[in-house]
Amino acid sequence: MTRNSDLSPQTKAAQALHMLDRESGAVVPAMHSASTFARDENYELRDGFVYSRYGSPTTRQGEDVIAALEDADETLLFNSGMSATVAVVEALPVGAHVVAQSMMYHVGLNWLQRQAARGVIGLDAFEAGNLQALKAAIKPGKTKLVWIETPANGDWSVTDIVAAADMAHAAGAILMCDSTAAPPCTTRPLELGADISFHSATKYLNGHSDLTAGVLSARSALPVWEEIRNVRGFQGTTLPGFEAWLLIRGLRTLYIRYKTASDNAMQLAQHFEGADAIDCVLYPGLPSHAGHAIAARQMTGGYGGMMSLLVAGPKGRALAIAKACKVFIPATSLGGVESLIEHRMTVSGEGYGIPENLLRLSIGIEHVDDLIADLEQAIAQTA
Ligand SMILES: *Cc1c(COP(=O)(O)O)cnc(C)c1O
């Protein structure tokens, strides 16, 4: 498809693959919302579309754009990130052994733990970013799926994708990389050996906090792929046309949004590193971060807008800072143009390894001076 085109991915994104409307010449693709598709005079399908639970034209266009950015042969859009990851595990043989991080997106972990409790899968967790622990958790011949998230929710620990892929493959498993915090403008997991690249497209790929979507991408001939597609068709979790249309619009500005967020985040991280009110700034772009060296190798287009602050002082201060912000919005989610602050333990609950004093920031594209000043005034109010 688009893998051999020599245009840069940034150009492909900005032009949404130069998709002009065939009939009108419109530079924006039409939005198709039909649930069903007429056959031609020979009773043949026209473009392969039957019924929108299995896919539809606007959704396919969104998949084509993301496939080009990921350098993938196959891309499937789902109606949420969670429904995409559910489909991967549903597609595994019953009883398959899965290895995942003990600190990762908490709802994904919660769902894996429930599947394990029901006996649908075997599950072993390893400390995020620790390759020795990953190796020890993998059971050669039994492990079917290794699920990493990098940088990972919580402390933004970084996992070496090349090394994790080698370990998974040596044991006969596939590697799925949750690259939500590192979209294809900075990391392309398939090029680094991952078998499945996953994103919550709700986040950076869309970037405007106005839809939920999930996406899986792979190179050709991945044995589990057809079953993943089947699961999506059975569950009816295909992304609908309107959301796909919005997502295509969001993808056009991915590169500049991510660059601005990365620049802002780096300045903010440097500003607060060493501040009296902050014990630690957890940001992969800082040389002090444990995963910085690997991040420098595999996040080639910036370190993104995600960071956590460990707040100094008495219990309750982190939550008080989140409440005192006026520019940062006190909401969960990430990767939008607006900056968000969340007291992560309140959102995820206890039991996911999140310290009480952790504030998770999603840095947007506002003027960085306003963001720094807002945090400074919130900190001063709680001093
Ligand atoms: C949000 C998120 C998900 C889940 O995606 P939804 O679109 O909310 O279903 C998975 N992984 C990460 C890292 C996320 O941030």
The ligand as an SDF file (V2000), in Angstrom:
LIG
                    3D

 15 15  0  0  0  0  0  0  0  0999 V2000
   -6.2680    5.5840   27.6680 C   0  0  0  0  0  0  0  0  0  0  0  0
   -5.3210    4.4600   27.5720 C   0  0  0  0  0  0  0  0  0  0  0  0
   -5.7420    3.1680   27.2220 C   0  0  0  0  0  0  0  0  0  0  0  0
   -7.1910    2.8250   27.0090 C   0  0  0  0  0  0  0  0  0  0  0  0
   -7.7380    3.4880   25.9120 O   0  0  0  0  0  0  0  0  0  0  0  0
   -9.2630    3.9980   25.8390 P   0  0  0  0  0  0  0  0  0  0  0  0
   -9.3090    4.6930   24.5370 O   0  0  0  0  0  0  0  0  0  0  0  0
   -9.4860    4.9000   27.0220 O   0  0  0  0  0  0  0  0  0  0  0  0
  -10.1220    2.7910   25.9190 O   0  0  0  0  0  0  0  0  0  0  0  0
   -4.7810    2.1830   27.1060 C   0  0  0  0  0  0  0  0  0  0  0  0
   -3.4770    2.4390   27.3260 N   0  0  0  0  0  0  0  0  0  0  0  0
   -3.0430    3.6590   27.6570 C   0  0  0  0  0  0  0  0  0  0  0  0
   -1.5920    3.8820   27.8890 C   0  0  0  0  0  0  0  0  0  0  0  0
   -3.9430    4.7090   27.8030 C   0  0  0  0  0  0  0  0  0  0  0  0
   -3.5040    5.9200   28.1560 O   0  0  0  0  0  0  0  0  0  0  0  0
  1  2  1  0
  2  3  1  0
  2 14  2  0
  3  4  1  0
  3 10  2  0
  4  5  1  0
  5  6  1  0
  6  7  2  0
  6  8  1  0
  6  9  1  0
 10 11  1  0
 11 12  2  0
 12 13  1  0
 12 14  1  0
 14 15  1  0
M  END
$$$$
